[in-house]
């Protein structure tokens, strides 16, 4: 089993280090006219360039004059990061607000606004006016002369629950596969496995459509249905929504024909889809996120499988001996998984949060603390498995004493599984919350740019 698991880790690492592209939240990089600028001549077009590639087919710009009237115009895209608004008529002298909303190719919806003036001096922003940052949460007040803009990411409870359903479905399906192939190895349940994959494909069809529809609603309102084809074909969330059910149906076919080797590769590809639809923007966080998901699934696979087995294994000497033998080998894998989880999770936490203040005060940071708390509980229980309960079982000579110790071990497994599942639920929430470091870095860059001009 150890050689197979080493092979599994090598396959995962090989896939993760392949050249790949992933994008994060798209924020305003530059605009023409510039934010807070006063121009003499009316611009023929208004350009908004984002920090990341976007789906220009569904991204939008709205221009409003100082009387609150929306101006008629056309919106087009240029290259893969710029949206251009062309007014139907030349702009009159006055103050204009540009509201933009885009969909990054990784599926995250962001929006914002900025002002500029034509033919007049731009009035200073009133002291005390609230700036809405990061999902519409008031973060402070604007002093006179500060840039007014809003950067927000999607905050939809529907998206959060759909992400949680995706994580739990994948974890259960992958867990059963790994447990039967690598941890238990005495039961052949091809029929159950096949229907599990077909059911998982059905779940991912529903959740994939749901995520596309919610994002289409964020971008198009009542015209959401018309945006679905473009989102499905030209965004990462759309590509993943199509790919995941296909992969699970392919797994069902492989089980039917008793083909084993490609199944592991397909599960690795499924792990990669969770990294591609995360906040990862560069190679190292993408690799860390993929590794984090993979080892979490391996750990959960053992916990889930042995918890189920604890209810069905007959309490005979032979049955308990086999249970003890298999869980002893799993404990080594669990220990390695915990170490990798801690390392990859620590890197991702530092990368996205940046400082202790953000960890303690932001929605993302506080959610991350809850997730870390659940994992700490699971790690403590896992340590007892490895260091206390398993060694004690080996030392005890009487069957009655060994049985009591085994019962403690089994209840520990169940508690450990509950802690890990709690962490998975929070992980779904974290995955649909904008990391504070992204907002902080973007805000700082924009303020520096505005000040230089």
Secondary structure as UniProt FT lines:
FT   HELIX           2..16
FT   STRAND          28..32
FT   TURN            35..36
FT   STRAND          37..39
FT   STRAND          46..50
FT   TURN            56..58
FT   STRAND          60..65
FT   TURN            66..67
FT   STRAND          73..78
FT   TURN            79..81
FT   STRAND          82..87
FT   STRAND          94..104
FT   TURN            105..106
FT   STRAND          109..118
FT   TURN            127..128
FT   STRAND          129..133
FT   TURN            134..136
FT   STRAND          137..142
FT   TURN            144..145
FT   STRAND          151..153
FT   HELIX           157..178
FT   HELIX           179..184
FT   HELIX           190..220
FT   HELIX           221..223
FT   HELIX           224..234
FT   HELIX           236..256
FT   TURN            257..258
FT   HELIX           261..276
FT   HELIX           283..312
FT   HELIX           317..353
FT   HELIX           356..361
FT   HELIX           363..384
FT   HELIX           385..389
FT   HELIX           390..395
FT   HELIX           399..431
FT   HELIX           436..452
//
